[in-house]
Each structure stands twice: as C-alpha cells, then as structure tokens.
Amino acid sequence: MKDIEEKLKSARKVWILTRTGQGLWPQYEPELRAVLQEPAGEVRLMLISPEDGAVKMIAGSADVRGPNPGSQHLVTGSPGQMTYEMVQHNIRWTLHSVNGLRAELPRPQSLQINTIDYLPAWTLVLIDPETDYGIAYVEIGTFRANPRNRPTFVLRADTDKRWFEMFREEYLTMWAKSWGAHMAPQAGGTS
C-alpha cells in the first residue's frame, strides 16, 4: 500500500480491517503508536477471530513465500503451505501484541480491537475517515495470489466521495457487528 507510511505520520484516526494483522501491524506499528500518542489519536483494529471458520479459509488459500520481514514472532511455512495452527498463531500473536500495547497506553480506550467471524473481501486502512481529507487504502483479498500481487487502490474523501463513503460505511457496519477482542483467546491461552 503505497504512501501509507507518510499519511500515517499526520493521521489522527486510523481504522483498519485486516485478516490476521500479520503484515499490517508489524509493518506500521511505529506510525500507529505515534497516532496513539496524539491527544485525540484513535486506532481501531478489526481482524478475524482465531477460533472461527475463516481461519480454515486462510490456511487453505495462503500462498506463503517465506518469512514475513515484519516480525520474527509470526509463523510461516514452506512456500505454498500454511496450516490452520499457523494462521491461528499469527492472529493470536497480533491480538496479544495489540492488547499489550493497549495496556501501556495512558488512554487505553484510544486503541480498540474487535474480531469478526468471517473472511473479509478486502483489507482496508482508513486514515482520518470522518474528515473531508480522509483516505482509504483498499487491498482486494484474493484466494491464492501472493499478497504482493493483490489489487490495491486508494480512495480520497474529497475526490472519490461516493466510493470512499461506501467503504467507510461498510467498515462501520462491520465494526458494529464485531465483538471486542478481549473476548477472543490471546496468546498463552488467556482470554
């Protein structure tokens, strides 16, 4: 997702929809931490639950190309192989990492984490989504394609209003039907 790091540096609100968080969270954690240091900073993260059928879909479709350079804590398999347990581990690692950061924050409510029980059709990063200068980075989820080859595009609230609002409303609807990640099992078996 081109230019996202630059845009995150000036962001006040960031809403993320991702499957496992495996690529997004480690890659952009420094910028997201900086957003959370702002007095009105807010980050919402929504990902699939490690205990639902969507994990099987990811394990069956993952096109693994070796270790994720973003984190040594994430598990990857040989090219073409990603097991149910590996996907579960990666989701739990993300939940554990994000909840650990949340516990350190002076305003823990500024970092919200929810899970869903289905596989989203896209990854979405909304930056300042409630403003006229908001930006949406959209990556279409594919079944077997290498993540680096997935179709991606950018929508701007001021020039792509109709589609930007559609993706923002989809996110809000999904968020309203998701549940707090404190209910989902964390790494180490705690809930």
C-alpha positions, 0 to 999 in steps of 0.5 A: 500500500503505497504512501501509507507510511507518510499519511500515517505520520499526520493521521489522527484516526486510523481504522483498519480491517485486516485478516490476521494483522500479520503484515499490517501491524508489524509493518506500521506499528511505529506510525500507529503508536505515534497516532496513539500518542496524539491527544485525540489519536484513535486506532481501531483494529478489526481482524478475524477471530482465531477460533472461527471458520475463516481461519480454515479459509486462510490456511487453505488459500495462503500462498506463503513465500517465506518469512514475513520481514515484519516480525520474527514472532509470526509463523510461516511455512514452506512456500505454498503451505500454511496450516490452520495452527499457523494462521491461528498463531499469527492472529493470536500473536497480533491480538496479544501484541495489540492488547499489550500495547493497549495496556501501556497506553495512558488512554487505553480506550484510544486503541480498540480491537474487535474480531469478526467471524468471517473472511473479509473481501478486502483489507482496508486502512482508513486514515482520518475517515470522518474528515473531508481529507480522509483516505482509504487504502483498499487491498482486494483479498484474493484466494491464492495470489501472493499478497504482493500481487493483490489489487490495491487502490486508494480512495480520497474523501474529497475526490472519490466521495461516493466510493470512499463513503461506501467503504467507510460505511461498510467498515462501520457496519462491520465494526458494529457487528464485531465483538471486542477482542478481549473476548477472543483467546490471546496468546498463552491461552488467556482470554 
